[in-house]
Amino acid sequence: MKAEEVIADLYSKTGESNVYGIDVADGKVKDVNEIGIYDCWDTKSWAFKLCVDAVLTILKVDQIIMSKPSGGPNMSSQAARRPDGYDD
């Protein structure tokens, strides 16, 4: 299935009504009431919770990496020096 096409079709159909879903057997967006495909809300809820948890974990790891000092020059020791190179 081409994700861009399927999602674009799903967006256009759900603009009309919220009873459309993706039939994974043929990759088409169809009215779920007509073809009898139903999902359990609890399954979708847990999938969403786990997805958000994975994203938050990635963001936390990224934040830890970005907050770690890079080992460059120590700015606090250089801040006390005068720009002309002479110390008081």
Contacts in CASP RR format, 6 or more apart in sequence:
PFRMAT RR
TARGET T0000
AUTHOR 0000-0000-0000
METHOD contacts of the structure
MODEL  1
MKAEEVIADLYSKTGESNVYGIDVADGKVKDVNEIGIYDCWDTKSWAFKL
CVDAVLTILKVDQIIMSKPSGGPNMSSQAARRPDGYDD
1 24 0 8 1.000
1 27 0 8 1.000
6 22 0 8 1.000
6 27 0 8 1.000
6 29 0 8 1.000
9 28 0 8 1.000
9 29 0 8 1.000
10 20 0 8 1.000
10 21 0 8 1.000
10 22 0 8 1.000
10 29 0 8 1.000
13 20 0 8 1.000
13 21 0 8 1.000
13 29 0 8 1.000
14 20 0 8 1.000
17 31 0 8 1.000
19 31 0 8 1.000
19 32 0 8 1.000
19 33 0 8 1.000
20 29 0 8 1.000
20 30 0 8 1.000
20 31 0 8 1.000
20 32 0 8 1.000
21 29 0 8 1.000
21 30 0 8 1.000
21 31 0 8 1.000
21 32 0 8 1.000
21 37 0 8 1.000
22 28 0 8 1.000
22 29 0 8 1.000
22 30 0 8 1.000
23 29 0 8 1.000
23 30 0 8 1.000
23 35 0 8 1.000
23 37 0 8 1.000
30 37 0 8 1.000
32 38 0 8 1.000
80 87 0 8 1.000
81 87 0 8 1.000
82 88 0 8 1.000
END
